[in-house]
Amino acid sequence: MTGKPGLPESTADGEPEPDLGELLRRASHAMRHRFAELLKPWDLSPHQLRALRVISSNEPLRLRELADYLRVNPRSVTEVVDALTERNLAERASDPEDRRATTVSTTAEARRLLAEVERASRVDAGDFFGRLTASERNQLAKLLGRLTADVPDHHRRRR
């Protein structure tokens, strides 16, 4: 890479260097759009699915902890859990360690739904990344792994 601060970088052959940030944002946007479409048959939003995934990875989970994982206001998590409870995808219970606190867990219906969505998601990802060769997919996985190595996984229990 060559170039001066504020000027576009160039490759060894003089071509402008691709805007990797913009390309990654576009790919991420395309995947988010595809994923939202994929969830429509289950009448589930990406936010609700994320909450279910976090809950299922950390059951039982206090509502406050769920809000922390999702990085949302506790009031917002209450609304999400209310919607999941109404659909028989989550259930609340008193925390046995602190009866003032409420925990949330997934139901059998939620676990079935999560398995279905996971299967559909794998098929969709296969379609999306199918434009790449196996070698390119492996290389992309390694590169993305390096770029995200220090990013915490917010789905796993932090205790």
OpenMM code with the backbone's topology and positions (N, CA, C; nanometers):
from openmm import Vec3, app, unit

residues = "MET THR GLY LYS PRO GLY LEU PRO GLU SER THR ALA ASP GLY GLU PRO GLU PRO ASP LEU GLY GLU LEU LEU ARG ARG ALA SER HIS ALA MET ARG HIS ARG PHE ALA GLU LEU LEU LYS PRO TRP ASP LEU SER PRO HIS GLN LEU ARG ALA LEU ARG VAL ILE SER SER ASN GLU PRO LEU ARG LEU ARG GLU LEU ALA ASP TYR LEU ARG VAL ASN PRO ARG SER VAL THR GLU VAL VAL ASP ALA LEU THR GLU ARG ASN LEU ALA GLU ARG ALA SER ASP PRO GLU ASP ARG ARG ALA THR THR VAL SER THR THR ALA GLU ALA ARG ARG LEU LEU ALA GLU VAL GLU ARG ALA SER ARG VAL ASP ALA GLY ASP PHE PHE GLY ARG LEU THR ALA SER GLU ARG ASN GLN LEU ALA LYS LEU LEU GLY ARG LEU THR ALA ASP VAL PRO ASP HIS HIS ARG ARG ARG ARG".split()
positions = [
    Vec3(0.0839, -0.1180, 0.0000),
    Vec3(0.0000, 0.0000, 0.0000),
    Vec3(0.0878, 0.1236, 0.0000),
    Vec3(0.0456, 0.2150, -0.0813),
    Vec3(0.1139, 0.3436, -0.0818),
    Vec3(0.0098, 0.4508, -0.0611),
    Vec3(0.0545, 0.5727, -0.0507),
    Vec3(-0.0427, 0.6805, -0.0389),
    Vec3(-0.0093, 0.7722, 0.0755),
    Vec3(-0.0737, 0.8856, 0.0724),
    Vec3(-0.0538, 0.9860, 0.1753),
    Vec3(-0.1819, 0.9970, 0.2574),
    Vec3(-0.1704, 1.0426, 0.3809),
    Vec3(-0.2915, 1.0563, 0.4627),
    Vec3(-0.3976, 1.1385, 0.3893),
    Vec3(-0.5209, 1.0857, 0.3908),
    Vec3(-0.6316, 1.1563, 0.3280),
    Vec3(-0.6497, 1.1245, 0.1813),
    Vec3(-0.5516, 1.0576, 0.1196),
    Vec3(-0.5625, 1.0219, -0.0215),
    Vec3(-0.5890, 0.8727, -0.0345),
    Vec3(-0.6600, 0.8314, -0.1417),
    Vec3(-0.6879, 0.6885, -0.1583),
    Vec3(-0.5593, 0.6085, -0.1745),
    Vec3(-0.5601, 0.4903, -0.1187),
    Vec3(-0.4473, 0.3995, -0.1326),
    Vec3(-0.4501, 0.3389, -0.2725),
    Vec3(-0.3362, 0.2916, -0.3190),
    Vec3(-0.3276, 0.2245, -0.4479),
    Vec3(-0.2637, 0.0891, -0.4299),
    Vec3(-0.2999, -0.0047, -0.5165),
    Vec3(-0.2381, -0.1368, -0.5146),
    Vec3(-0.1063, -0.1277, -0.5901),
    Vec3(-0.0311, -0.2377, -0.5919),
    Vec3(0.0989, -0.2407, -0.6575),
    Vec3(0.0861, -0.2083, -0.8060),
    Vec3(-0.0266, -0.2426, -0.8688),
    Vec3(-0.0425, -0.2146, -1.0118),
    Vec3(-0.1039, -0.0774, -1.0392),
    Vec3(-0.1138, 0.0063, -0.9353),
    Vec3(-0.1627, 0.1422, -0.9532),
    Vec3(-0.3137, 0.1572, -0.9462),
    Vec3(-0.3857, 0.0463, -0.9353),
    Vec3(-0.5316, 0.0534, -0.9240),
    Vec3(-0.5690, 0.1033, -0.7844),
    Vec3(-0.6806, 0.1752, -0.7740),
    Vec3(-0.7222, 0.2184, -0.6403),
    Vec3(-0.7554, 0.0971, -0.5534),
    Vec3(-0.7164, 0.1053, -0.4274),
    Vec3(-0.7449, -0.0049, -0.3353),
    Vec3(-0.8944, -0.0077, -0.3068),
    Vec3(-0.9529, -0.1288, -0.3027),
    Vec3(-1.0976, -0.1360, -0.2756),
    Vec3(-1.1291, -0.0836, -0.1361),
    Vec3(-1.2482, -0.0263, -0.1220),
    Vec3(-1.2945, 0.0236, 0.0072),
    Vec3(-1.3491, -0.0967, 0.0840),
    Vec3(-1.2615, -0.1618, 0.1597),
    Vec3(-1.2989, -0.2844, 0.2291),
    Vec3(-1.4117, -0.2631, 0.3288),
    Vec3(-1.4099, -0.1503, 0.3972),
    Vec3(-1.5158, -0.1217, 0.4933),
    Vec3(-1.6519, -0.1165, 0.4248),
    Vec3(-1.6584, -0.0469, 0.3130),
    Vec3(-1.7854, -0.0366, 0.2412),
    Vec3(-1.8278, -0.1725, 0.1855),
    Vec3(-1.7354, -0.2493, 0.1334),
    Vec3(-1.7691, -0.3818, 0.0807),
    Vec3(-1.8223, -0.4722, 0.1925),
    Vec3(-1.7592, -0.4668, 0.3089),
    Vec3(-1.8044, -0.5488, 0.4208),
    Vec3(-1.9421, -0.5030, 0.4696),
    Vec3(-1.9633, -0.3712, 0.4749),
    Vec3(-2.0957, -0.3189, 0.5135),
    Vec3(-2.2030, -0.3639, 0.4145),
    Vec3(-2.1731, -0.3601, 0.2848),
    Vec3(-2.2700, -0.4027, 0.1833),
    Vec3(-2.3011, -0.5508, 0.1968),
    Vec3(-2.1985, -0.6322, 0.2188),
    Vec3(-2.2208, -0.7763, 0.2366),
    Vec3(-2.3034, -0.8014, 0.3621),
    Vec3(-2.2717, -0.7305, 0.4700),
    Vec3(-2.3461, -0.7452, 0.5950),
    Vec3(-2.4911, -0.7018, 0.5764),
    Vec3(-2.5118, -0.5916, 0.5054),
    Vec3(-2.6483, -0.5443, 0.4796),
    Vec3(-2.7262, -0.6486, 0.3982),
    Vec3(-2.6628, -0.7035, 0.2971),
    Vec3(-2.7292, -0.8058, 0.2150),
    Vec3(-2.7667, -0.9265, 0.2998),
    Vec3(-2.6778, -0.9681, 0.3889),
    Vec3(-2.7071, -1.0829, 0.4748),
    Vec3(-2.8191, -1.0506, 0.5732),
    Vec3(-2.8187, -0.9298, 0.6317),
    Vec3(-2.9261, -0.8921, 0.7246),
    Vec3(-3.0611, -0.8909, 0.6543),
    Vec3(-3.0643, -0.8372, 0.5322),
    Vec3(-3.1894, -0.8328, 0.4556),
    Vec3(-3.2382, -0.9748, 0.4250),
    Vec3(-3.1472, -1.0601, 0.3802),
    Vec3(-3.1829, -1.1996, 0.3519),
    Vec3(-3.2349, -1.2676, 0.4781),
    Vec3(-3.1690, -1.2405, 0.5906),
    Vec3(-3.2055, -1.3055, 0.7162),
    Vec3(-3.3443, -1.2614, 0.7627),
    Vec3(-3.3738, -1.1326, 0.7505),
    Vec3(-3.5070, -1.0838, 0.7878),
    Vec3(-3.6135, -1.1507, 0.7009),
    Vec3(-3.5851, -1.1676, 0.5734),
    Vec3(-3.6783, -1.2359, 0.4825),
    Vec3(-3.6924, -1.3829, 0.5215),
    Vec3(-3.5816, -1.4446, 0.5578),
    Vec3(-3.5826, -1.5858, 0.5965),
    Vec3(-3.6728, -1.6097, 0.7173),
    Vec3(-3.6792, -1.5138, 0.8098),
    Vec3(-3.7566, -1.5293, 0.9335),
    Vec3(-3.9070, -1.5088, 0.9160),
    Vec3(-3.9488, -1.4539, 0.8036),
    Vec3(-4.0908, -1.4224, 0.7842),
    Vec3(-4.1839, -1.5422, 0.8017),
    Vec3(-4.1515, -1.6619, 0.7528),
    Vec3(-4.2450, -1.7735, 0.7733),
    Vec3(-4.2712, -1.8053, 0.9204),
    Vec3(-4.1804, -1.7685, 1.0071),
    Vec3(-4.1976, -1.7932, 1.1502),
    Vec3(-4.2546, -1.6701, 1.2214),
    Vec3(-4.2805, -1.5637, 1.1466),
    Vec3(-4.3317, -1.4387, 1.2038),
    Vec3(-4.2452, -1.3951, 1.3214),
    Vec3(-4.1159, -1.3928, 1.2958),
    Vec3(-4.0175, -1.3630, 1.3989),
    Vec3(-3.9257, -1.2527, 1.3480),
    Vec3(-3.8966, -1.1559, 1.4324),
    Vec3(-3.8028, -1.0504, 1.3938),
    Vec3(-3.6608, -1.0957, 1.4284),
    Vec3(-3.5602, -1.0392, 1.3628),
    Vec3(-3.4223, -1.0714, 1.3992),
    Vec3(-3.3945, -1.0431, 1.5475),
    Vec3(-3.4549, -0.9368, 1.6007),
    Vec3(-3.4341, -0.9019, 1.7420),
    Vec3(-3.4924, -1.0100, 1.8338),
    Vec3(-3.6102, -1.0593, 1.8006),
    Vec3(-3.6714, -1.1661, 1.8807),
    Vec3(-3.5879, -1.2934, 1.8724),
    Vec3(-3.5401, -1.3246, 1.7535),
    Vec3(-3.4572, -1.4444, 1.7383),
    Vec3(-3.3284, -1.4315, 1.8190),
    Vec3(-3.2677, -1.3155, 1.8140),
    Vec3(-3.1448, -1.2948, 1.8912),
    Vec3(-3.1714, -1.3152, 2.0397),
    Vec3(-3.2836, -1.2628, 2.0877),
    Vec3(-3.3193, -1.2812, 2.2291),
    Vec3(-3.3381, -1.4294, 2.2601),
    Vec3(-3.4076, -1.5025, 2.1736),
    Vec3(-3.4263, -1.6463, 2.1961),
    Vec3(-3.2929, -1.7206, 2.1994),
    Vec3(-3.2040, -1.6845, 2.1091),
    Vec3(-3.0717, -1.7504, 2.1063),
    Vec3(-2.9942, -1.7244, 2.2358),
    Vec3(-2.9972, -1.6005, 2.2811),
    Vec3(-2.9266, -1.5663, 2.4052),
    Vec3(-2.9892, -1.6411, 2.5223),
    Vec3(-3.1210, -1.6407, 2.5299),
    Vec3(-3.1885, -1.7103, 2.6396),
    Vec3(-3.1536, -1.8577, 2.6371),
    Vec3(-3.1615, -1.9209, 2.5194),
    Vec3(-3.1386, -2.0653, 2.5114),
    Vec3(-2.9942, -2.1028, 2.5450),
    Vec3(-2.9008, -2.0105, 2.5248),
    Vec3(-2.7603, -2.0372, 2.5570),
    Vec3(-2.7275, -2.0146, 2.7031),
    Vec3(-2.8214, -1.9557, 2.7781),
    Vec3(-2.7922, -1.9143, 2.9160),
    Vec3(-2.9051, -1.9442, 3.0133),
    Vec3(-2.9895, -2.0410, 2.9840),
    Vec3(-3.1084, -2.0657, 3.0660),
    Vec3(-3.0764, -2.1163, 3.2044),
    Vec3(-3.1565, -2.0791, 3.3018),
    Vec3(-3.2483, -1.9654, 3.3025),
    Vec3(-3.1688, -1.8363, 3.3121),
    Vec3(-3.2240, -1.7321, 3.2571),
    Vec3(-3.1534, -1.6046, 3.2493),
    Vec3(-3.2404, -1.4952, 3.3109),
    Vec3(-3.1816, -1.4163, 3.3977),
    Vec3(-3.2549, -1.3031, 3.4552),
    Vec3(-3.2809, -1.2000, 3.3455),
    Vec3(-3.3937, -1.1321, 3.3569),
    Vec3(-3.4288, -1.0317, 3.2565),
    Vec3(-3.3220, -0.9233, 3.2462),
    Vec3(-3.2659, -0.8851, 3.3592),
    Vec3(-3.1604, -0.7829, 3.3603),
    Vec3(-3.0382, -0.8299, 3.2816),
    Vec3(-3.0034, -0.9580, 3.2989),
    Vec3(-2.8897, -1.0126, 3.2243),
    Vec3(-2.9194, -1.0161, 3.0748),
    Vec3(-3.0429, -1.0514, 3.0394),
    Vec3(-3.0806, -1.0525, 2.8983),
    Vec3(-3.0671, -0.9130, 2.8391),
    Vec3(-3.1113, -0.8123, 2.9122),
    Vec3(-3.0972, -0.6738, 2.8656),
    Vec3(-2.9499, -0.6395, 2.8446),
    Vec3(-2.8639, -0.6846, 2.9357),
    Vec3(-2.7203, -0.6595, 2.9220),
    Vec3(-2.6638, -0.7276, 2.7979),
    Vec3(-2.6993, -0.8545, 2.7765),
    Vec3(-2.6521, -0.9263, 2.6585),
    Vec3(-2.6954, -0.8579, 2.5294),
    Vec3(-2.8204, -0.8139, 2.5271),
    Vec3(-2.8749, -0.7527, 2.4064),
    Vec3(-2.8373, -0.6056, 2.3944),
    Vec3(-2.7801, -0.5510, 2.5029),
    Vec3(-2.7418, -0.4109, 2.5093),
    Vec3(-2.8613, -0.3203, 2.4819),
    Vec3(-2.9701, -0.3495, 2.5543),
    Vec3(-3.0921, -0.2694, 2.5433),
    Vec3(-3.1392, -0.2309, 2.6822),
    Vec3(-3.2286, -0.1366, 2.6862),
    Vec3(-3.2908, -0.0924, 2.8100),
    Vec3(-3.3747, -0.2078, 2.8669),
    Vec3(-3.3719, -0.2294, 2.9980),
    Vec3(-3.4521, -0.3374, 3.0561),
    Vec3(-3.6001, -0.3312, 3.0175),
    Vec3(-3.6532, -0.2110, 3.0004),
    Vec3(-3.7930, -0.1976, 2.9586),
    Vec3(-3.8135, -0.2592, 2.8197),
    Vec3(-3.7160, -0.2396, 2.7301),
    Vec3(-3.7254, -0.2958, 2.5954),
    Vec3(-3.7215, -0.4480, 2.5997),
    Vec3(-3.6407, -0.5045, 2.6887),
    Vec3(-3.6319, -0.6496, 2.6980),
    Vec3(-3.7626, -0.7068, 2.7515),
    Vec3(-3.8282, -0.6332, 2.8372),
    Vec3(-3.9584, -0.6776, 2.8883),
    Vec3(-4.0577, -0.6910, 2.7732),
    Vec3(-4.0573, -0.5947, 2.6817),
    Vec3(-4.1471, -0.5997, 2.5660),
    Vec3(-4.1165, -0.7208, 2.4776),
    Vec3(-3.9889, -0.7482, 2.4550),
    Vec3(-3.9502, -0.8628, 2.3720),
    Vec3(-3.9933, -0.9924, 2.4403),
    Vec3(-3.9665, -1.0037, 2.5700),
    Vec3(-4.0035, -1.1248, 2.6432),
    Vec3(-4.1559, -1.1390, 2.6487),
    Vec3(-4.2278, -1.0288, 2.6630),
    Vec3(-4.3744, -1.0351, 2.6592),
    Vec3(-4.4215, -1.0956, 2.5273),
    Vec3(-4.3653, -1.0477, 2.4166),
    Vec3(-4.4046, -1.0978, 2.2845),
    Vec3(-4.3701, -1.2459, 2.2694),
    Vec3(-4.2541, -1.2862, 2.3190),
    Vec3(-4.2145, -1.4272, 2.3107),
    Vec3(-4.3023, -1.5142, 2.4001),
    Vec3(-4.3384, -1.4619, 2.5167),
    Vec3(-4.4242, -1.5356, 2.6091),
    Vec3(-4.5636, -1.5546, 2.5491),
    Vec3(-4.6163, -1.4495, 2.4869),
    Vec3(-4.7483, -1.4586, 2.4238),
    Vec3(-4.7524, -1.5662, 2.3150),
    Vec3(-4.6390, -1.5903, 2.2524),
    Vec3(-4.6322, -1.6899, 2.1454),
    Vec3(-4.5869, -1.8270, 2.1967),
    Vec3(-4.5794, -1.8430, 2.3277),
    Vec3(-4.5352, -1.9677, 2.3898),
    Vec3(-4.3926, -2.0052, 2.3486),
    Vec3(-4.3065, -1.9047, 2.3350),
    Vec3(-4.1663, -1.9293, 2.3008),
    Vec3(-4.0745, -1.9063, 2.4211),
    Vec3(-4.1278, -1.8396, 2.5225),
    Vec3(-4.0495, -1.8140, 2.6437),
    Vec3(-4.1440, -1.8216, 2.7632),
    Vec3(-4.0839, -1.8503, 2.8782),
    Vec3(-4.1636, -1.8519, 3.0006),
    Vec3(-4.0832, -1.7893, 3.1129),
    Vec3(-4.1550, -1.7153, 3.1950),
    Vec3(-4.0932, -1.6488, 3.3097),
    Vec3(-4.1103, -1.7359, 3.4334),
    Vec3(-4.0174, -1.7163, 3.5283),
    Vec3(-4.0269, -1.7838, 3.6583),
    Vec3(-3.9554, -1.6962, 3.7605),
    Vec3(-3.9893, -1.7155, 3.8853),
    Vec3(-3.9168, -1.6466, 3.9920),
    Vec3(-3.7782, -1.7078, 4.0021),
    Vec3(-3.6810, -1.6230, 4.0251),
    Vec3(-3.5441, -1.6704, 4.0417),
    Vec3(-3.5343, -1.7375, 4.1779),
    Vec3(-3.4958, -1.8658, 4.1844),
    Vec3(-3.4890, -1.9343, 4.3136),
    Vec3(-3.3868, -1.8724, 4.4099),
    Vec3(-3.2879, -1.8013, 4.3579),
    Vec3(-3.1870, -1.7381, 4.4425),
    Vec3(-3.2294, -1.6005, 4.4918),
    Vec3(-3.3242, -1.5384, 4.4224),
    Vec3(-3.3709, -1.4052, 4.4596),
    Vec3(-3.5141, -1.3907, 4.4066),
    Vec3(-3.6094, -1.4125, 4.4931),
    Vec3(-3.7502, -1.4144, 4.4508),
    Vec3(-3.7994, -1.2807, 4.3962),
    Vec3(-3.7229, -1.1736, 4.4196),
    Vec3(-3.7601, -1.0441, 4.3618),
    Vec3(-3.7273, -1.0389, 4.2135),
    Vec3(-3.6361, -1.1253, 4.1701),
    Vec3(-3.5919, -1.1259, 4.0306),
    Vec3(-3.6714, -1.2291, 3.9500),
    Vec3(-3.6813, -1.2034, 3.8215),
    Vec3(-3.7516, -1.2937, 3.7310),
    Vec3(-3.6522, -1.3498, 3.6316),
    Vec3(-3.6665, -1.4789, 3.6031),
    Vec3(-3.5831, -1.5415, 3.5002),
    Vec3(-3.6713, -1.5748, 3.3808),
    Vec3(-3.6051, -1.5979, 3.2695),
    Vec3(-3.6752, -1.6365, 3.1480),
    Vec3(-3.6039, -1.7575, 3.0891),
    Vec3(-3.6834, -1.8489, 3.0348),
    Vec3(-3.6320, -1.9694, 2.9701),
    Vec3(-3.7098, -1.9918, 2.8415),
    Vec3(-3.6532, -2.0719, 2.7533),
    Vec3(-3.7238, -2.1060, 2.6305),
    Vec3(-3.8174, -2.2235, 2.6565),
    Vec3(-3.9167, -2.2356, 2.5717),
    Vec3(-4.0111, -2.3466, 2.5787),
    Vec3(-3.9697, -2.4525, 2.4760),
    Vec3(-4.0353, -2.5669, 2.4826),
    Vec3(-4.0098, -2.6716, 2.3825),
    Vec3(-4.0401, -2.6186, 2.2424),
    Vec3(-4.1458, -2.5383, 2.2304),
    Vec3(-4.1812, -2.4783, 2.1005),
    Vec3(-4.0683, -2.3892, 2.0500),
    Vec3(-4.0082, -2.3125, 2.1391),
    Vec3(-3.8971, -2.2245, 2.1004),
    Vec3(-3.7770, -2.3061, 2.0557),
    Vec3(-3.7481, -2.4132, 2.1255),
    Vec3(-3.6335, -2.4961, 2.0872),
    Vec3(-3.6562, -2.5603, 1.9505),
    Vec3(-3.7803, -2.5999, 1.9227),
    Vec3(-3.8130, -2.6552, 1.7913),
    Vec3(-3.7957, -2.5471, 1.6841),
    Vec3(-3.8481, -2.4270, 1.7115),
    Vec3(-3.8367, -2.3160, 1.6179),
    Vec3(-3.6900, -2.2798, 1.5930),
    Vec3(-3.6107, -2.2734, 1.6992),
    Vec3(-3.4684, -2.2414, 1.6840),
    Vec3(-3.3976, -2.3431, 1.5948),
    Vec3(-3.4305, -2.4703, 1.6097),
    Vec3(-3.3691, -2.5742, 1.5254),
    Vec3(-3.4098, -2.5550, 1.3797),
    Vec3(-3.5369, -2.5235, 1.3546),
    Vec3(-3.5838, -2.5004, 1.2178),
    Vec3(-3.5149, -2.3794, 1.1557),
    Vec3(-3.5073, -2.2711, 1.2310),
    Vec3(-3.4440, -2.1494, 1.1805),
    Vec3(-3.2960, -2.1739, 1.1539),
    Vec3(-3.2317, -2.2489, 1.2417),
    Vec3(-3.0891, -2.2794, 1.2228),
    Vec3(-3.0668, -2.3567, 1.0933),
    Vec3(-3.1518, -2.4553, 1.0679),
    Vec3(-3.1401, -2.5321, 0.9426),
    Vec3(-3.1610, -2.4411, 0.8219),
    Vec3(-3.2655, -2.3598, 0.8247),
    Vec3(-3.2939, -2.2692, 0.7133),
    Vec3(-3.1815, -2.1673, 0.6953),
    Vec3(-3.1253, -2.1220, 0.8054),
    Vec3(-3.0166, -2.0253, 0.8012),
    Vec3(-2.8911, -2.0860, 0.7371),
    Vec3(-2.8618, -2.2108, 0.7710),
    Vec3(-2.7461, -2.2781, 0.7096),
    Vec3(-2.7647, -2.2921, 0.5583),
    Vec3(-2.8856, -2.3279, 0.5163),
    Vec3(-2.9140, -2.3401, 0.3724),
    Vec3(-2.8971, -2.2041, 0.3048),
    Vec3(-2.9525, -2.0997, 0.3667),
    Vec3(-2.9426, -1.9656, 0.3094),
    Vec3(-2.7971, -1.9194, 0.3015),
    Vec3(-2.7213, -1.9427, 0.4069),
    Vec3(-2.5789, -1.9045, 0.4051),
    Vec3(-2.5049, -1.9821, 0.2965),
    Vec3(-2.5411, -2.1089, 0.2792),
    Vec3(-2.4805, -2.1876, 0.1717),
    Vec3(-2.5090, -2.1272, 0.0357),
    Vec3(-2.6319, -2.0786, 0.0168),
    Vec3(-2.6677, -2.0122, -0.1095),
    Vec3(-2.5886, -1.8825, -0.1264),
    Vec3(-2.5834, -1.8034, -0.0189),
    Vec3(-2.5159, -1.6738, -0.0253),
    Vec3(-2.3665, -1.6907, -0.0538),
    Vec3(-2.3025, -1.7796, 0.0212),
    Vec3(-2.1580, -1.7982, 0.0057),
    Vec3(-2.1240, -1.8974, -0.1046),
    Vec3(-2.2247, -1.9587, -0.1644),
    Vec3(-2.2028, -2.0545, -0.2725),
    Vec3(-2.1398, -1.9928, -0.3956),
    Vec3(-2.1410, -1.8621, -0.4057),
    Vec3(-2.0750, -1.7933, -0.5180),
    Vec3(-1.9235, -1.8016, -0.5067),
    Vec3(-1.8766, -1.8367, -0.3880),
    Vec3(-1.7323, -1.8493, -0.3639),
    Vec3(-1.6916, -1.9961, -0.3740),
    Vec3(-1.5687, -2.0198, -0.4120),
    Vec3(-1.5178, -2.1563, -0.4120),
    Vec3(-1.4944, -2.1987, -0.2670),
    Vec3(-1.4749, -2.3278, -0.2468),
    Vec3(-1.4468, -2.3777, -0.1116),
    Vec3(-1.3208, -2.3109, -0.0563),
    Vec3(-1.2209, -2.2947, -0.1385),
    Vec3(-1.0969, -2.2303, -0.0953),
    Vec3(-1.1215, -2.0844, -0.0566),
    Vec3(-1.2020, -2.0137, -0.1350),
    Vec3(-1.2327, -1.8744, -0.1034),
    Vec3(-1.3123, -1.8637, 0.0263),
    Vec3(-1.4068, -1.9564, 0.0483),
    Vec3(-1.4839, -1.9550, 0.1732),
    Vec3(-1.3921, -1.9792, 0.2931),
    Vec3(-1.3005, -2.0737, 0.2801),
    Vec3(-1.2055, -2.0993, 0.3893),
    Vec3(-1.1188, -1.9773, 0.4158),
    Vec3(-1.0713, -1.9140, 0.3096),
    Vec3(-0.9888, -1.7950, 0.3253),
    Vec3(-1.0695, -1.6822, 0.3906),
    Vec3(-1.1935, -1.6627, 0.3464),
    Vec3(-1.2792, -1.5597, 0.4056),
    Vec3(-1.3020, -1.5880, 0.5534),
    Vec3(-1.3273, -1.7133, 0.5873),
    Vec3(-1.3493, -1.7493, 0.7282),
    Vec3(-1.2261, -1.7162, 0.8121),
    Vec3(-1.1091, -1.7483, 0.7628),
    Vec3(-0.9856, -1.7181, 0.8365),
    Vec3(-0.9675, -1.5670, 0.8532),
    Vec3(-0.9897, -1.4923, 0.7465),
    Vec3(-0.9722, -1.3475, 0.7525),
    Vec3(-1.0727, -1.2827, 0.8469),
    Vec3(-1.1997, -1.3225, 0.8368),
    Vec3(-1.2999, -1.2667, 0.9271),
    Vec3(-1.2715, -1.3073, 1.0713),
    Vec3(-1.2229, -1.4278, 1.0913),
    Vec3(-1.1838, -1.4719, 1.2254),
    Vec3(-1.0743, -1.3840, 1.2832),
    Vec3(-0.9771, -1.3487, 1.2013),
    Vec3(-0.8695, -1.2602, 1.2478),
    Vec3(-0.9230, -1.1215, 1.2811),
    Vec3(-1.0147, -1.0725, 1.1982),
    Vec3(-1.0685, -0.9383, 1.2208),
    Vec3(-1.1575, -0.9319, 1.3439),
    Vec3(-1.2159, -1.0441, 1.3826),
    Vec3(-1.3103, -1.0443, 1.4961),
    Vec3(-1.2589, -1.1219, 1.6163),
    Vec3(-1.1320, -1.1553, 1.6172),
    Vec3(-1.0750, -1.2369, 1.7251),
    Vec3(-1.0931, -1.1735, 1.8629),
    Vec3(-1.0909, -1.0423, 1.8702),
    Vec3(-1.1021, -0.9758, 2.0012),
    Vec3(-1.2425, -0.9237, 2.0295),
    Vec3(-1.3396, -0.9634, 1.9481),
    Vec3(-1.4782, -0.9208, 1.9687),
    Vec3(-1.5472, -1.0243, 2.0561),
    Vec3(-1.6025, -0.9822, 2.1715),
    Vec3(-1.6656, -1.0797, 2.2615),
    Vec3(-1.7929, -1.1386, 2.2008),
    Vec3(-1.8203, -1.2622, 2.2365),
    Vec3(-1.9430, -1.3299, 2.1952),
    Vec3(-2.0482, -1.2974, 2.2997),
    Vec3(-2.1461, -1.2162, 2.2634),
    Vec3(-2.2469, -1.1700, 2.3590),
    Vec3(-2.3589, -1.2702, 2.3798),
    Vec3(-2.3481, -1.3872, 2.3180),
    Vec3(-2.4506, -1.4893, 2.3374),
    Vec3(-2.4164, -1.5808, 2.4546),
    Vec3(-2.2920, -1.5856, 2.4937),
    Vec3(-2.2489, -1.6792, 2.5973),
    Vec3(-2.2450, -1.6120, 2.7327),
    Vec3(-2.2754, -1.6922, 2.8335),
    Vec3(-2.2796, -1.6438, 2.9718),
    Vec3(-2.1452, -1.5847, 3.0108),
    Vec3(-2.1522, -1.4705, 3.0789),
    Vec3(-2.0314, -1.3987, 3.1200),
    Vec3(-1.9899, -1.4278, 3.2628),
    Vec3(-2.0647, -1.5039, 3.3342),
    Vec3(-2.0347, -1.5277, 3.4777),
    Vec3(-1.9095, -1.6058, 3.4959),
] * unit.nanometer
topology = app.Topology()
chain = topology.addChain("A")
for resn in residues:
    res = topology.addResidue(resn, chain)
    for name in ("N", "CA", "C"):
        topology.addAtom(name, app.Element.getBySymbol(name[0]), res)
